[in-house]
Amino acid sequence: MWLHSTPVLLGTVTLDAAGDTVVTIPADAVFGDHKIVVQALDGSLIGWDTIKIDTASQVGPDGEWLATVILAGTGKRRRADANRLSSELSSWRG
């Protein structure tokens, strides 16, 4: 799984039965529009979706920056630790 605009490998993940997974968004990720890209182990595209990482709005109790993450196409807005994003990428575009 990758975070694009400048490609950053988020890691190799396994999706659960519902197609969900948890990925780590680097603390130094640039705020703004990005794509989450999922590829098979052979490099073929499985799908992608857009996300927006907004400006940091608060700091958690352990000093981690929190960011608002908007999953485009889902209509869901959620507050997530910038280092940990539980994503439901339900509207894949391949």
N, C-alpha and C positions, 0 to 999 in steps of 0.2 A: 504494500500500500504506500502511495506517494502523496506528498503535499506539493502542489505546483503553484506558484508561478516560477520560481527558481526551484527545480526539483530537489526535494528532500525526502529520503527514504524514511518512512515512519515505521517500517518493520514488516516482517512476515506475520500474517494473522490467519486465524481460522474463524470463519463465520459460524454462528450458531444456527439452529434450525430456522429461525426467523430471518436470517441474513444479517444479523447485528454483530458488531464487534466493538472492542474498546481500543483506541489508538492514543498514542502520546503525541501531542502537538508541542514542538520545541518551545521553550520559554523565550527564545530569541526570534520566533516567527514574526515576520513583518505584518503589521495590521493592514487589513484591506481584503480584497477579493482573491480567492484561491480556488483551486480545484483539488478534490480528493480523488485520486486515480487508483483503481484496483486492477492489477494485472495477474494473470496466471503465472505459475512458476516458469513456464516457457516464454514469458514476456508478452503473450497475447493480451489484448485489452479485454477485461471483463466488463468494466463500466466506470463511470465517473459522475460526480455531482459537484456543484459549486457550494462554497461556504464563504462567509464573510467573518473575519475576525475584527471586531471593533476595538476601539481604544480601551486600554485597561481602565476599569471602573473602580476597583477596590483591591486591597491586598488582604489575603487570607491570614488566619492566625499564625501560620508558620512562615509568613513572608512571601508566599507565592503570589504572583500576579494573577488576578482573575480577569477574564475577558468575556464579553458577550459574543456568542457564536450563533449565527443565523444560518440554518440549513435551507438554502434556496430550494424552492419547489415543494417543500413540505409544509410551509406555513408555520413551522414551529420555531419558537425563539427560546433559547435556553441559556442559562448562565453556566459557564463551565470553567473549571480551572484551566488556565492556558496550557498546563502540562498534561492534562488528562481530559479527553473528550469522548463521551459515550455517544456514538453516532448511529443513527438509523437512516442509512442512505437508501431510502425507499424508491426514489425516482431515478433509477440508473439510466444513463444515456450511453449507448455503445456505438 
